[in-house]
Amino acid sequence: VIPPPVIHIESYSEDSISFSLKMTANIKVSGYVVNVYWTFDTHRQEKRTLIIEGEKSILKVANLTAHTPYEISAWAKTELGDSPLSFVHVVTSGTRPAPPSLKAKAINQTAVECSWTGPRNVVYGIFYATSFLELYRSPYNTTTTSHNITVLVERDEQYLFLV
């Protein structure tokens, strides 16, 4: 039986988490698959997947948000097959940024101008859909470092927006 890898949090800060991966059994590891999950505004779960080749065991995930819970899951790719998943949870330090104040205004039947307030020099995600269910499951989305964006939409539909 292949055991799951051990995930050990080495350190964390406002915007990064460093962790190590290792196998407790003497099994040759060809790589790891790591998923980092977090929830955006209680509506949308985000995920970042890292493919690690070889036995490299110490990793750093950067560009994270302060005071946010993250779940890290990992499995090892071995000569005998894939291992089971292992999980660890960590909350980044610092103070979580205030949510932006979003304004959405229809320009015409197929374009919506979105603008918001918030800190500079960060990446904003804009999510939109025609229902709360779609906003949670599979919204349209885009990112920008500015404080406004024009989004193209289908005519004769109502949309919900998050930034």
N, CA, C and O of each residue as an XYZ file, in Angstrom:
652
protein
N       0.844     -1.178      0.000
C       0.000      0.000      0.000
C       0.892      1.246      0.000
O       1.856      1.347      0.759
N       0.541      2.172     -0.863
C       1.291      3.434     -0.941
C       0.687      4.395      0.078
O      -0.516      4.654      0.031
N       1.490      4.932      0.999
C       0.949      5.902      1.960
C       0.825      7.285      1.321
O       1.496      7.569      0.329
N      -0.037      8.155      1.888
C      -0.097      9.536      1.389
C       1.163     10.295      1.797
O       1.797      9.944      2.792
N       1.534     11.326      1.048
C       2.703     12.116      1.461
C       2.387     12.919      2.715
O       1.227     13.212      3.005
N       3.424     13.266      3.444
C       3.283     14.121      4.617
C       3.515     15.561      4.167
O       4.546     15.876      3.571
N       2.539     16.438      4.459
C       2.666     17.871      4.153
C       2.978     18.570      5.467
O       2.202     18.488      6.419
N       4.100     19.251      5.520
C       4.485     19.977      6.738
C       4.622     21.460      6.409
O       5.400     21.833      5.531
N       3.865     22.307      7.110
C       3.967     23.754      6.915
C       5.273     24.218      7.547
O       5.461     24.087      8.756
N       6.166     24.753      6.739
C       7.461     25.248      7.226
C       7.317     26.674      7.763
O       7.849     27.010      8.821
N       6.581     27.510      7.006
C       6.358     28.891      7.442
C       5.232     29.480      6.595
O       4.866     28.937      5.553
N       4.691     30.609      7.070
C       3.682     31.332      6.301
C       3.758     32.800      6.672
O       4.238     33.169      7.744
N       3.269     33.632      5.755
C       3.278     35.080      5.959
C       1.953     35.631      5.457
O       0.993     34.882      5.275
N       1.899     36.940      5.232
C       0.675     37.562      4.719
C       0.344     37.101      3.305
O      -0.827     37.015      2.935
N       1.385     36.802      2.509
C       1.127     36.507      1.098
C       1.788     35.234      0.576
O       1.872     35.040     -0.637
N       2.258     34.364      1.471
C       2.874     33.127      0.996
C       2.819     32.029      2.057
O       2.671     32.289      3.251
N       2.943     30.794      1.574
C       3.023     29.616      2.439
C       4.163     28.758      1.915
O       4.216     28.456      0.723
N       5.081     28.361      2.805
C       6.147     27.427      2.459
C       5.854     26.105      3.157
O       5.509     26.079      4.338
N       5.995     25.016      2.423
C       5.716     23.707      2.998
C       6.630     22.664      2.374
O       7.187     22.866      1.294
N       6.773     21.543      3.078
C       7.578     20.444      2.566
C       6.689     19.229      2.336
O       5.652     19.064      2.979
N       7.114     18.397      1.418
C       6.440     17.145      1.097
C       7.439     16.014      1.251
O       8.585     16.125      0.814
N       7.006     14.924      1.874
C       7.880     13.754      1.938
C       7.041     12.502      2.103
O       5.914     12.538      2.598
N       7.615     11.414      1.679
C       6.975     10.110      1.830
C       7.582      9.416      3.040
O       8.791      9.493      3.258
N       6.752      8.741      3.829
C       7.254      8.024      5.008
C       7.798      6.656      4.622
O       8.643      6.109      5.331
N       7.330      6.096      3.515
C       7.817      4.797      3.058
C       8.981      4.992      2.090
O       9.156      6.063      1.510
N       9.758      3.949      1.934
C      10.902      4.003      1.037
C      10.439      3.653     -0.380
O      10.748      2.584     -0.906
N       9.688      4.586     -0.984
C       9.145      4.408     -2.332
C       9.667      5.544     -3.194
O       9.637      6.706     -2.789
N      10.149      5.201     -4.395
C      10.672      6.220     -5.320
C       9.537      7.117     -5.804
O       8.542      6.638     -6.350
N       9.698      8.425     -5.597
C       8.703      9.422     -6.007
C       9.170     10.080     -7.303
O      10.298     10.563     -7.395
N       8.279     10.092     -8.311
C       8.631     10.763     -9.568
C       8.104     12.199     -9.599
O       8.514     12.998    -10.440
N       7.190     12.523     -8.674
C       6.668     13.874     -8.602
C       5.462     13.956     -7.691
O       4.997     12.953     -7.150
N       4.966     15.173     -7.532
C       3.792     15.426     -6.694
C       2.804     16.288     -7.473
O       3.189     17.058     -8.354
N       1.532     16.146     -7.135
C       0.500     17.057     -7.611
C      -0.079     17.726     -6.363
O      -0.570     17.054     -5.455
N      -0.015     19.055     -6.332
C      -0.451     19.823     -5.170
C      -1.566     20.766     -5.610
O      -1.436     21.466     -6.614
N      -2.658     20.780     -4.857
C      -3.740     21.731     -5.083
C      -3.842     22.654     -3.878
O      -3.832     22.196     -2.736
N      -3.939     23.947     -4.132
C      -4.135     24.936     -3.086
C      -5.526     25.526     -3.304
O      -5.797     26.122     -4.346
N      -6.412     25.355     -2.308
C      -7.796     25.822     -2.406
C      -8.036     26.968     -1.441
O      -7.453     27.012     -0.358
N      -8.901     27.899     -1.841
C      -9.388     28.938     -0.945
C     -10.760     29.358     -1.441
O     -11.107     29.122     -2.599
N     -11.545     29.984     -0.563
C     -12.889     30.409     -0.918
C     -12.917     31.911     -1.085
O     -12.443     32.660     -0.231
N     -13.475     32.335     -2.193
C     -13.588     33.753     -2.495
C     -14.983     34.226     -2.133
O     -15.955     33.763     -2.730
N     -15.113     35.126     -1.181
C     -16.370     35.793     -0.851
C     -17.515     34.811     -0.564
O     -18.674     35.115     -0.846
N     -17.198     33.649     -0.012
C     -18.134     32.563      0.315
C     -18.951     32.072     -0.873
O     -19.806     31.204     -0.699
N     -18.718     32.598     -2.076
C     -19.473     32.172     -3.246
C     -18.659     31.293     -4.178
O     -19.226     30.469     -4.897
N     -17.360     31.448     -4.180
C     -16.561     30.843     -5.234
C     -15.301     30.219     -4.653
O     -14.499     30.901     -4.016
N     -15.131     28.914     -4.876
C     -13.897     28.275     -4.436
C     -12.867     28.367     -5.556
O     -13.147     28.026     -6.706
N     -11.692     28.825     -5.208
C     -10.602     28.956     -6.164
C      -9.600     27.838     -5.937
O      -9.526     27.273     -4.846
N      -8.823     27.517     -6.979
C      -7.827     26.461     -6.873
C      -6.625     26.811     -7.720
O      -6.761     27.327     -8.829
N      -5.454     26.530     -7.195
C      -4.212     26.637     -7.947
C      -3.552     25.257     -7.896
O      -3.356     24.703     -6.815
N      -3.212     24.705     -9.057
C      -2.596     23.382     -9.115
C      -1.123     23.519     -9.461
O      -0.758     24.247    -10.385
N      -0.278     22.813     -8.713
C       1.163     22.801     -8.948
C       1.575     21.374     -9.290
O       1.222     20.440     -8.569
N       2.307     21.196    -10.368
C       2.854     19.902    -10.750
C       4.350     19.958    -10.436
O       5.084     20.750    -11.026
N       4.793     19.118     -9.511
C       6.192     19.126     -9.096
C       6.851     17.865     -9.638
O       6.423     16.751     -9.336
N       7.880     18.045    -10.428
C       8.609     16.901    -10.977
C       9.727     16.516    -10.016
O      10.339     17.382     -9.390
N       9.989     15.237     -9.899
C      11.071     14.741     -9.051
C      10.687     14.750     -7.588
O       9.518     14.896     -7.233
N      11.679     14.594     -6.758
C      11.448     14.474     -5.316
C      11.612     15.783     -4.569
O      11.682     15.780     -3.340
N      11.674     16.912     -5.281
C      11.806     18.207     -4.619
C      10.726     18.334     -3.561
O       9.544     18.120     -3.830
N      11.145     18.681     -2.362
C      10.184     18.573     -1.271
C       9.795     19.892     -0.618
O       8.781     19.934      0.079
N      10.553     20.972     -0.807
C      10.180     22.239     -0.170
C       9.672     23.192     -1.241
O      10.351     23.471     -2.229
N       8.454     23.686     -1.017
C       7.794     24.541     -1.993
C       7.305     25.814     -1.332
O       7.052     25.849     -0.128
N       7.174     26.871     -2.142
C       6.612     28.131     -1.652
C       5.525     28.564     -2.622
O       5.758     28.657     -3.827
N       4.332     28.829     -2.087
C       3.227     29.357     -2.881
C       3.096     30.823     -2.510
O       2.884     31.157     -1.345
N       3.222     31.702     -3.500
C       3.188     33.151     -3.249
C       1.938     33.768     -3.869
O       1.096     33.067     -4.432
N       1.833     35.074     -3.757
C       0.691     35.851     -4.266
C      -0.621     35.413     -3.634
O      -1.631     35.270     -4.323
N      -0.608     35.202     -2.329
C      -1.800     34.823     -1.588
C      -2.368     36.053     -0.888
O      -1.769     37.128     -0.930
N      -3.524     35.893     -0.246
C      -4.194     36.986      0.433
C      -4.011     36.856      1.935
O      -4.069     35.751      2.473
N      -3.791     37.972      2.615
C      -3.588     37.986      4.061
C      -4.842     37.495      4.793
O      -5.967     37.712      4.343
N      -4.624     36.842      5.911
C      -5.670     36.353      6.825
C      -6.776     35.586      6.083
O      -7.967     35.846      6.254
N      -6.332     34.630      5.251
C      -7.258     33.822      4.461
C      -6.965     32.348      4.715
O      -5.804     31.938      4.698
N      -8.013     31.540      4.952
C      -7.794     30.092      5.124
C      -7.489     29.422      3.780
O      -8.171     29.660      2.783
N      -6.462     28.592      3.776
C      -6.074     27.823      2.602
C      -6.044     26.344      2.960
O      -5.678     25.965      4.073
N      -6.436     25.514      1.995
C      -6.311     24.066      2.141
C      -5.321     23.599      1.090
O      -5.446     23.925     -0.090
N      -4.338     22.832      1.534
C      -3.353     22.274      0.619
C      -3.557     20.768      0.598
O      -3.549     20.115      1.642
N      -3.739     20.223     -0.593
C      -3.831     18.775     -0.750
C      -2.719     18.329     -1.692
O      -2.308     19.075     -2.581
N      -2.237     17.107     -1.488
C      -1.147     16.607     -2.330
C      -1.230     15.095     -2.445
O      -1.689     14.400     -1.538
N      -0.771     14.612     -3.587
C      -0.545     13.184     -3.730
C       0.754     12.999     -4.490
O       1.181     13.867     -5.251
N       1.372     11.850     -4.268
C       2.656     11.545     -4.887
C       2.456     10.628     -6.080
O       1.615      9.729     -6.054
N       3.237     10.865     -7.124
C       3.309      9.956     -8.259
C       4.535      9.079     -8.019
O       5.654      9.584     -7.930
N       4.326      7.770     -7.914
C       5.429      6.858     -7.580
C       5.561      5.781     -8.645
O       4.742      5.679     -9.558
N       6.612      4.980     -8.505
C       6.830      3.858     -9.427
C       5.738      2.793     -9.287
O       5.554      1.981    -10.194
N       5.018      2.786     -8.172
C       3.951      1.812     -7.932
C       2.561      2.359     -8.240
O       1.580      1.619     -8.166
N       2.460      3.650     -8.587
C       1.172      4.291     -8.847
C       1.021      5.541     -8.013
O       1.963      5.977     -7.352
N      -0.173      6.121     -8.045
C      -0.431      7.354     -7.297
C      -0.800      7.040     -5.854
O      -1.483      6.055     -5.571
N      -0.338      7.891     -4.952
C      -0.656      7.730     -3.530
C      -2.029      8.302     -3.232
O      -2.593      9.011     -4.066
N      -2.582      8.010     -2.059
C      -3.793      8.705     -1.622
C      -3.476     10.186     -1.344
O      -2.315     10.584     -1.240
N      -4.541     10.979     -1.228
C      -4.395     12.406     -0.923
C      -4.081     12.635      0.542
O      -4.514     11.873      1.407
N      -3.330     13.678      0.814
C      -3.194     14.178      2.184
C      -3.565     15.655      2.157
O      -3.468     16.319      1.125
N      -3.995     16.159      3.326
C      -4.497     17.528      3.430
C      -3.880     18.235      4.615
O      -3.523     17.609      5.613
N      -3.755     19.560      4.494
C      -3.371     20.401      5.620
C      -4.057     21.751      5.423
O      -4.287     22.186      4.295
N      -4.379     22.406      6.543
C      -5.031     23.720      6.498
C      -4.141     24.745      7.179
O      -3.483     24.446      8.176
N      -4.125     25.955      6.635
C      -3.348     27.047      7.223
C      -4.041     28.369      6.897
O      -4.639     28.523      5.832
N      -3.953     29.313      7.820
C      -4.491     30.662      7.610
C      -3.296     31.608      7.531
O      -2.473     31.652      8.445
N      -3.203     32.361      6.442
C      -2.103     33.311      6.303
C      -2.212     34.392      7.381
O      -3.295     34.656      7.902
N      -1.096     35.000      7.701
C      -1.066     36.016      8.756
C      -1.509     37.373      8.205
O      -1.803     37.511      7.018
N      -1.548     38.359      9.084
C      -1.882     39.716      8.663
C      -3.366     40.007      8.733
O      -4.145     39.239      9.297
N      -3.737     41.125      8.151
C      -5.119     41.582      8.140
C      -5.675     41.432      6.735
O      -5.071     41.883      5.761
N      -6.818     40.801      6.644
C      -7.443     40.604      5.333
C      -7.845     41.964      4.762
O      -8.399     42.794      5.483
N      -7.575     42.202      3.480
C      -7.954     43.482      2.883
C      -9.472     43.654      2.870
O     -10.217     42.679      2.774
N      -9.909     44.880      2.967
C     -11.344     45.170      2.896
C     -11.846     44.818      1.504
O     -11.130     45.012      0.521
N     -13.070     44.302      1.408
C     -13.586     43.977      0.073
C     -13.792     45.242     -0.750
O     -14.189     46.274     -0.208
N     -13.529     45.176     -2.042
C     -13.730     46.348     -2.891
C     -15.215     46.702     -2.982
O     -16.085     45.848     -2.806
N     -15.481     47.959     -3.258
C     -16.852     48.419     -3.463
C     -17.089     48.491     -4.966
O     -16.525     49.342     -5.655
N     -17.933     47.587     -5.469
C     -18.140     47.421     -6.908
C     -19.351     48.211     -7.401
O     -20.396     48.250     -6.752
N     -19.180     48.844     -8.576
C     -20.295     49.463     -9.283
C     -20.276     48.900    -10.703
O     -19.243     48.895    -11.372
N     -21.447     48.424    -11.149
C     -21.572     47.897    -12.510
C     -22.632     48.714    -13.239
O     -23.736     48.912    -12.733
N     -22.282     49.186    -14.432
C     -23.196     50.037    -15.194
C     -23.221     49.553    -16.642
O     -22.178     49.411    -17.281
N     -24.439     49.301    -17.150
C     -24.585     48.877    -18.541
C     -24.228     50.028    -19.471
O     -24.748     51.134    -19.326
N     -23.346     49.769    -20.419
C     -22.980     50.762    -21.430
C     -23.938     50.649    -22.607
O     -24.410     51.652    -23.143
N     -24.214     49.418    -22.996
C     -25.189     49.130    -24.046
C     -25.725     47.724    -23.794
O     -25.577     47.208    -22.686
N     -26.341     47.092    -24.787
C     -26.978     45.784    -24.574
C     -25.979     44.651    -24.355
O     -26.358     43.593    -23.854
N     -24.712     44.849    -24.717
C     -23.739     43.762    -24.606
C     -22.455     44.143    -23.855
O     -21.490     43.379    -23.873
N     -22.428     45.294    -23.206
C     -21.225     45.719    -22.493
C     -21.593     46.322    -21.143
O     -22.534     47.107    -21.029
N     -20.827     45.935    -20.124
C     -21.032     46.457    -18.770
C     -19.699     47.003    -18.275
O     -18.676     46.321    -18.325
N     -19.730     48.237    -17.800
C     -18.539     48.862    -17.215
C     -18.539     48.576    -15.716
O     -19.459     48.973    -15.000
N     -17.504     47.889    -15.249
C     -17.348     47.585    -13.820
C     -16.223     48.450    -13.265
O     -15.150     48.539    -13.862
N     -16.468     49.082    -12.130
C     -15.430     49.870    -11.465
C     -15.538     49.617     -9.969
O     -16.613     49.292     -9.464
N     -14.424     49.768     -9.262
C     -14.394     49.469     -7.834
C     -13.284     50.243     -7.162
O     -12.400     50.802     -7.811
N     -13.354     50.259     -5.845
C     -12.317     50.894     -5.033
C     -11.477     49.795     -4.396
O     -11.930     48.661     -4.245
N     -10.266     50.140     -4.031
C      -9.395     49.163     -3.369
C      -7.945     49.548     -3.529
O      -7.619     50.530     -4.196
N      -7.064     48.756     -2.905
C      -5.632     49.075     -2.960
C      -5.058     48.959     -4.372
O      -5.597     48.247     -5.219
N      -3.972     49.662     -4.602
C      -3.247     49.605     -5.879
C      -2.254     48.444     -5.838
O      -1.989     47.870     -4.782
N      -1.722     48.117     -6.992
C      -0.674     47.101     -7.138
C      -1.100     45.719     -6.657
O      -0.291     44.980     -6.097
N      -2.363     45.368     -6.873
C      -2.845     44.018     -6.596
C      -3.611     43.527     -7.823
O      -3.967     44.319     -8.696
N      -3.859     42.243     -7.885
C      -4.641     41.673     -8.983
C      -6.069     41.473     -8.501
O      -6.301     40.886     -7.444
N      -7.013     41.960     -9.275
C      -8.428     41.802     -8.970
C      -9.013     40.746     -9.894
O      -8.666     40.675    -11.073
N      -9.903     39.928     -9.348
C     -10.657     38.972    -10.147
C     -12.080     39.468    -10.286
O     -12.701     39.865     -9.300
N     -12.597     39.448    -11.492
C     -13.974     39.858    -11.756
C     -14.730     38.606    -12.191
O     -14.353     37.948    -13.161
N     -15.806     38.281    -11.461
C     -16.601     37.084    -11.736
C     -18.019     37.526    -12.057
O     -18.555     38.424    -11.408
N     -18.632     36.895    -13.061
C     -19.998     37.265    -13.401
C     -20.735     36.075    -14.003
O     -20.139     35.218    -14.656
N     -22.038     36.042    -13.770
C     -22.887     34.957    -14.246
C     -24.332     35.419    -14.215
O     -24.645     36.490    -13.695
N     -25.214     34.593    -14.780
C     -26.633     34.957    -14.844
C     -27.428     34.425    -13.656
O     -28.622     34.704    -13.549
N     -26.791     33.660    -12.753
C     -27.477     33.160    -11.561
C     -26.461     32.955    -10.446
O     -25.261     32.859    -10.700
N     -26.951     32.886     -9.200
C     -26.050     32.609     -8.078
C     -25.400     31.247     -8.231
O     -24.224     31.078     -7.907
N     -26.159     30.267     -8.724
C     -25.610     28.922     -8.905
C     -24.443     28.950     -9.890
O     -23.396     28.358     -9.627
N     -24.616     29.626    -11.008
C     -23.529     29.724    -11.980
C     -22.377     30.579    -11.457
O     -21.217     30.327    -11.783
N     -22.695     31.590    -10.647
C     -21.650     32.418    -10.059
C     -20.769     31.575     -9.145
O     -19.568     31.822     -9.039
N     -21.357     30.585     -8.487
C     -20.608     29.700     -7.597
C     -19.900     28.594     -8.374
O     -18.736     28.298     -8.105
N     -20.583     27.987     -9.325
C     -20.047     26.807    -10.004
C     -19.073     27.128    -11.134
O     -17.958     26.607    -11.160
N     -19.483     27.969    -12.051
C     -18.632     28.211    -13.216
C     -18.898     29.590    -13.818
O     -19.462     29.702    -14.907
N     -18.490     30.635    -13.102
C     -18.737     31.984    -13.632
C     -17.770     32.317    -14.762
O     -16.714     31.700    -14.904
N     -18.152     33.297    -15.553
C     -17.181     33.931    -16.439
C     -16.246     34.701    -15.515
O     -16.665     35.181    -14.462
N     -14.986     34.817    -15.906
C     -14.083     35.583    -15.051
C     -12.925     36.136    -15.848
O     -12.571     35.645    -16.921
N     -12.353     37.174    -15.280
C     -11.173     37.800    -15.845
C     -10.413     38.465    -14.704
O     -10.956     38.634    -13.612
N      -9.180     38.839    -14.947
C      -8.387     39.520    -13.922
C      -7.807     40.799    -14.498
O      -7.644     40.940    -15.710
N      -7.499     41.729    -13.601
C      -6.873     42.983    -14.000
C      -6.197     43.609    -12.777
O      -6.548     43.309    -11.636
N      -5.236     44.470    -13.035
C      -4.606     45.232    -11.949
C      -5.187     46.636    -11.854
O      -4.836     47.401    -10.956
N      -6.071     46.970    -12.779
C      -6.679     48.311    -12.736
C      -7.928     48.293    -11.866
O      -8.249     47.270    -11.262
N      -8.627     49.404    -11.798
C      -9.828     49.534    -10.976
C     -11.096     49.628    -11.812
O     -12.148     50.032    -11.317
N     -10.987     49.250    -13.083
C     -12.188     49.185    -13.912
C     -11.929     48.278    -15.101
O     -10.787     48.042    -15.496
N     -13.029     47.777    -15.660
C     -12.923     46.909    -16.828
C     -14.291     46.894    -17.511
O     -15.326     46.986    -16.851
N     -14.282     46.778    -18.828
C     -15.528     46.618    -19.574
C     -15.675     45.141    -19.907
O     -14.785     44.528    -20.496
N     -16.815     44.583    -19.517
C     -17.084     43.163    -19.702
C     -18.140     43.004    -20.788
O     -19.160     43.693    -20.776
N     -17.896     42.102    -21.719
C     -18.868     41.824    -22.769
C     -19.792     40.703    -22.319
O     -19.335     39.667    -21.836
N     -21.094     40.915    -22.480
C     -22.102     39.963    -22.014
C     -23.097     39.680    -23.146
O     -23.088     40.347    -24.181
N     -23.954     38.675    -22.925
C     -25.015     38.356    -23.882
C     -26.164     39.356    -23.719
O     -26.458     39.794    -22.606
N     -26.795     39.706    -24.803
C     -27.926     40.635    -24.722
C     -29.128     39.943    -24.097
O     -29.233     38.717    -24.130
N     -30.029     40.725    -23.530
C     -31.279     40.254    -22.923
C     -31.054     39.281    -21.763
O     -31.854     38.365    -21.569
N     -30.000     39.461    -21.006
C     -29.731     38.660    -19.821
C     -29.418     39.596    -18.654
O     -28.886     40.687    -18.853
N     -29.750     39.165    -17.440
C     -29.329     39.897    -16.249
C     -28.122     39.175    -15.660
O     -28.071     37.945    -15.660
N     -27.154     39.934    -15.161
C     -25.924     39.353    -14.639
C     -25.674     39.779    -13.203
O     -26.067     40.865    -12.778
N     -25.015     38.901    -12.471
C     -24.500     39.179    -11.122
C     -22.994     39.328    -11.258
O     -22.356     38.587    -12.006
N     -22.424     40.288    -10.534
C     -20.992     40.550    -10.608
C     -20.369     40.517     -9.216
O     -20.982     40.946     -8.238
N     -19.143     40.000     -9.142
C     -18.303     40.041     -7.946
C     -16.919     40.514     -8.356
O     -16.455     40.206     -9.453
N     -16.261     41.259     -7.484
C     -14.863     41.631     -7.721
C     -14.094     41.328     -6.450
O     -12.885     41.554     -6.391
